[in-house]
Amino acid sequence: MALEVLIFDVDGTLANTEKDGHLVAFNLAFKELGLDWEWSNELYHELLNVTGGQLRIKYYLKKYKSDFQHNDLDNFVASIHKLKTSIYVRLMDEGAVPLRPGVERLFNEARAAGLRMAIATTTTPANVDALIANTLGKEALDWFEVIGAGDVVPNLKPAGDIYTYVLEAMNIDADKCLAFEDSYNGIISATQAGLKTLITVNEYTDTHEFEGACAILSNLGEPDQPFEMIKGNSTESTFVDVAYLQELHAQHC
């Protein structure tokens, strides 16, 4: 099967939004609400094992603030997350987080080659829109045939629901696609949907297990900034372009 579709995760894959966006926004929201909660980078590393911002807050309360009481915890957590999202969007509007190396170049090359593109993420649609619009321009949102984000599916990653949703919306078979992920939960999700997956790690995920990945790279690379091959078959490519993706997709992985 020839490669036809590229499906991208967002946080940690397209940009280092976790450390420079979400973590900052969470702490600013806590402060604005008068909560004496402060998430360190080290703590956030652990909290990222839980997908979904509201579930992450609940996990934190259960493990680290077990004496915290509220008569309507679900709505309280939802209100925190709503404020955090608005702060995150503001940070994106201020240009707080650039795209990772090679991302914009690969988008342009994929479009020129006629490959279809989509997004599959558990972050909220507003967060996706803010990142794309403020790094590539609002018109770039139209580059993606489907943007699967937030709670459009009942189960967040590591469940494969969001990828299955995107595949069904695009009316495409998984064996004609390649997914881009950065985390253990991400590759489990993509693999569950039957997708071959390319991993680009970051500081939060460089110790994760990525069984079944077609390749694990430091980033997508640029012509003057080669990627580091962490795991994968030998290749003459030094940065991820369409030719490399076709080579990768043809492999048994």
N, C-alpha and C positions, 0 to 999 in steps of 0.2 A: 504494500500500500504506500502510495506517495504521501509525503507530508503536505497537508493542506491548511492546518489550523494551529496557531500558537495560543496557549491559554496561560495567563500570568496571574500568580498571586501578587499581592500588593505590599503589605508591611514586611520590611526586611528583604524583600526580593527586588522591588523596583527602587526603593529608597530606604535609608536607615531611619524610618519613621518611628520605630519603637523607642529608641533612646532619645532622639532629638525632637520628637513630636508627641507621641502618646504619653510617655513618662512625664515629660514637662507639663503636659495638659492635665494629667491626673493630679499632680501635686499642686498646681495652681487652682484647680477646682476645690481640692480639699481645703486649701488656705482660704479661698473666697467664702466657703461655707462654714468657716470657723472650726474645722475639724483638726485635731492634733495628730493627723496622720501624715507621715512623710515616707515616701517610697524611695529607697536608695537604688542605685543601679544594680547592686548585687541582689537586692530583694526582688527587683523587677525581673531579673534573670529567672528566678524561680517562678514568679507569678505568670510568666509567659507560657508555662506549661499548660495553663488553663486558657482556652480560646474563648473570646468574647469578653468585652469589657465588664459587663454587669456580673458575669460569672466569676471574673477575676476579683472584683471587689468582694463578692460573697465569700470566696475562698480565703481572701485576706482576713476578713472579719472572723471567720470560723477558726482560722489557725492562729492569728496574732491579736485579735481583739475579741476574744470569746466572751468577755463580760459586757460587750456593747449590746444595748437593747434598743429596739424601736418597735412601735406598735404596728407599723406597716412597712416592713423591711423592703419588700419588693418595690413599692413605689418610691421609697427613699433612695434605694440604689439606682433605680431608673432615673431619678431626678439628678443624682450626682453624675451619672453617665451622660445625660443630656447636656449638662453644663460643661462637662469635659469635652464633649464633641464640639460644642460651639467655640471653646478655647482652642482646640486643635485646628479647626478651620481658620481661626484668626491667625494662628502661628503659620499656617500654610500661606495665607494671604500675605504675610510678612516675608515670605521666602525663606523660612527657617530650615527647610530640608530639601537639598538638591537630589536629583536622581543619581543612582549608582552608576559607576563607569559602564559604558557600553549600552545602556538602556535606550536612550534616545536614538542613537545610531542604529541599533537593531530594529527598533520600531520603523524607522524610515526605510531601511533595507527590506524588511518584511513586506511593507506596503508596496514598494517598488516591484517586488517579486510576485505580487499577487496573492500572498498568503493572507488568510483571514485571521483576525485576532479577537481575543475575548479576555475577560477578567473573571477570576473565581476567588473570592475572598470572604472572610467572615467579618471584616470591618464594615462600618456603616456606609451606605451610599454617599452620604455627605463627605465623609473622609476621602473616599476615592475621587469624587469630583474635585475637592479642594486640592489634592495632590496633583492630579493631572492638569487641571486648569492653570495652576500657578507655576508649573514647571514647563508645560508644553503649549499652553493656551487652551481656552475653552473649546476651540474647534477640534482639538485632539480627542475629546471624548467620543467623537463620531468615528474615530479610527477603530473602535472596539464594537464589534457586531452585537455582542451581548456583554453586559456588566452584571455578573452575578455577585451580589453583595448583601451583607446584613442578614436579616431574618427571613429572606425569601424561601428558605428551606427550614424544615423543623430541627435538623441536627447540624451543629457546627462541626468544623474540622476537629478531630481526625476522621469523622464520618465523611463518606464520599459524596454526600448529598449535593453540595454546591457544584462539584464538577459534573455530576450527573445532570443537574439542572441546566448547566451551560451546554452540555452535549445535546440534550434534548431540544433546547431552544434554538440551537444552530442546525439541528437535524443532521448531525455528523457522527460517524462511528469513532470510537476512541482510538482505533488503530491508525487513524489518519491525522492524529493530533500529537502535540508535545506540550507537556506542562512545565512551568518554571516555578520552583519552590525554594524555600530557604530553611525549612524546619522539619523536625520529625513528624509533627502533627500534619504538616503539609504533604509530605510524601506518602504518608499513610492514606490521607484523603484522596490524593491523585491516583495512587495505586489501586485503591478500592474501586475507583471508577474505571479502571483498566487502562490508565494512561502511562506512557513512557514519560520519565521525568528527568529534567536537568536541575541540579541543585547549585545555587550560589550561596555560600555560607556568609554569616556575619558574626560579630562578637558574641551574640547570644546563642548562636546555633553551631559554632564550629566544633563542638564536642558531641553533637547529636549523632545518632545512628541513622544511616540512610540506605538500608538494605533495599536493593532493587533499583537504585538510581542508575541512569545511563552514564552519568558523569557527575562528579562533585568538583566545583571550581571555586576559586576565591572570589571571582566576579566575572562579568561577561567580557571584560577586557576592551582595549582599544588598540588600533594599529601601533601606537607608540607606548602602549601600556599593557603588556601581555598578561593574560590570566595565569594563575598558578593552578596546575592540574593536581588536585588532591587525591582523586581516585577516578580511574577511567582508562579506556583504551588509548594507546599512543596515537597522536595525530600531528599533522604538520601545522595545523591551525594554532595561532597564538591569541586569537580573539574570536568571540562567537559571532559568526555571520551566518547567512542563509545556507551557504555551502556546508559549513560545519554542522548546522542543525540537520540538514538532509543526511549527512554522514552519520550523525548520532541516531537519527530516527531509523536508519536502515539496520542498525545493530540489534542483536537479540539481547534485550536488557529488561 
